[in-house]
Amino acid sequence: MPETLKKRRDFLAAARGRRIARAAFVLQALDRGDNGPARVGYTCSKKVGNAVARNRAKRRLREAARMIIPSNGRPGFDYVLIGRRNVTSEIGFADLCDELQSSLEKVHQES
């Protein structure tokens, strides 16, 4: 399981990195320049819905990241997954995982 981003400064730093927009989420990725483990942060704004909807979206993103990032993420990267309204919690889980995998491939292809 990848480490979790918890500090605001880490989220702000990742926002300055690469950005890949998908239907179900937005992926932000930043190469920290070290060989530490990959770290992942999750966020959903109030546009996603009430607390129940936001938590459901984050749970789905967390599980997808748990399955995909250990094999497709790179050490030394910070990733932030941003949920989208009405899509993150409704899209099929296999589709969500596929989008995450293709997003990671695209981020690492560009770097």
C-alpha positions as CSV (number, residue, x, y, z in Angstrom):
1,M,0.0,0.0,0.0
2,P,1.5,3.4,-1.0
3,E,2.0,6.0,1.7
4,T,-0.7,8.7,2.1
5,L,-0.2,12.4,1.7
6,K,-1.5,14.3,4.7
7,K,0.1,17.7,4.7
8,R,-1.3,20.6,2.8
9,R,2.1,21.6,1.5
10,D,2.5,18.2,-0.2
11,F,-0.9,18.6,-2.0
12,L,0.1,22.1,-3.1
13,A,3.5,20.9,-4.4
14,A,1.8,18.1,-6.4
15,A,-0.5,20.7,-7.9
16,R,2.6,22.2,-9.6
17,G,3.4,18.9,-11.2
18,R,1.9,17.1,-14.2
19,R,-1.9,17.0,-14.5
20,I,-4.0,14.4,-16.4
21,A,-7.8,14.9,-16.6
22,R,-10.0,11.9,-17.0
23,A,-13.7,11.4,-16.9
24,A,-13.7,10.0,-13.4
25,F,-10.9,12.0,-11.7
26,V,-8.0,14.3,-12.2
27,L,-4.5,13.0,-11.5
28,Q,-1.7,15.3,-10.4
29,A,1.8,13.8,-10.3
30,L,5.0,15.3,-9.0
31,D,8.5,13.8,-9.2
32,R,10.0,14.6,-5.8
33,G,13.5,13.8,-7.1
34,D,14.3,11.2,-4.4
35,N,14.0,7.4,-4.2
36,G,11.4,7.3,-1.4
37,P,8.2,5.4,-1.8
38,A,5.4,6.7,-3.9
39,R,2.9,8.7,-2.0
40,V,-0.8,9.3,-2.8
41,G,-3.3,11.9,-1.7
42,Y,-7.1,11.9,-2.2
43,T,-9.4,14.9,-2.3
44,C,-13.0,15.8,-3.3
45,S,-14.4,19.3,-3.2
46,K,-17.9,20.1,-2.0
47,K,-19.0,20.1,-5.7
48,V,-18.8,16.3,-5.5
49,G,-21.7,16.3,-3.1
50,N,-22.4,16.0,0.6
51,A,-20.0,14.3,3.0
52,V,-21.4,10.8,2.2
53,A,-20.8,11.3,-1.5
54,R,-17.3,12.7,-1.0
55,N,-16.3,9.9,1.3
56,R,-17.7,7.3,-1.1
57,A,-15.7,8.8,-4.0
58,K,-12.5,8.9,-1.9
59,R,-13.0,5.3,-0.8
60,R,-13.2,4.2,-4.4
61,L,-10.2,6.2,-5.4
62,R,-8.3,4.8,-2.4
63,E,-9.0,1.2,-3.3
64,A,-8.2,1.8,-7.0
65,A,-4.8,3.4,-5.9
66,R,-4.2,0.5,-3.5
67,M,-4.5,-2.0,-6.4
68,I,-2.8,0.0,-9.2
69,I,-0.1,2.2,-7.8
70,P,2.2,-0.5,-6.3
71,S,2.7,-2.0,-9.8
72,N,2.4,1.1,-12.0
73,G,3.6,4.0,-9.8
74,R,7.2,5.0,-9.5
75,P,9.3,5.6,-6.4
76,G,9.9,9.3,-5.7
77,F,6.5,10.4,-7.0
78,D,3.6,12.1,-5.3
79,Y,0.2,11.5,-6.8
80,V,-3.0,13.3,-5.9
81,L,-6.4,11.9,-7.1
82,I,-9.2,14.5,-7.3
83,G,-12.8,13.1,-7.5
84,R,-15.3,14.4,-9.9
85,R,-19.0,15.1,-9.4
86,N,-21.4,12.3,-10.3
87,V,-18.7,10.2,-12.0
88,T,-16.2,9.0,-9.5
89,S,-18.8,7.3,-7.3
90,E,-20.9,6.0,-10.3
91,I,-18.4,4.7,-12.8
92,G,-17.7,1.0,-12.8
93,F,-14.8,0.1,-10.6
94,A,-13.0,-1.8,-13.4
95,D,-13.3,1.3,-15.6
96,L,-12.0,3.5,-12.7
97,C,-8.9,1.2,-12.3
98,D,-8.3,1.2,-16.1
99,E,-8.4,5.0,-16.2
100,L,-6.0,5.2,-13.3
101,Q,-3.6,2.8,-15.0
102,S,-3.7,4.6,-18.3
103,S,-3.2,8.0,-16.5
104,L,-0.1,6.7,-14.7
105,E,1.3,5.4,-18.0
106,K,0.7,8.8,-19.7
107,V,2.3,10.7,-16.8
108,H,5.4,8.5,-16.8
109,Q,5.6,8.5,-20.6
110,E,5.9,12.3,-20.5
111,S,8.5,12.5,-17.8
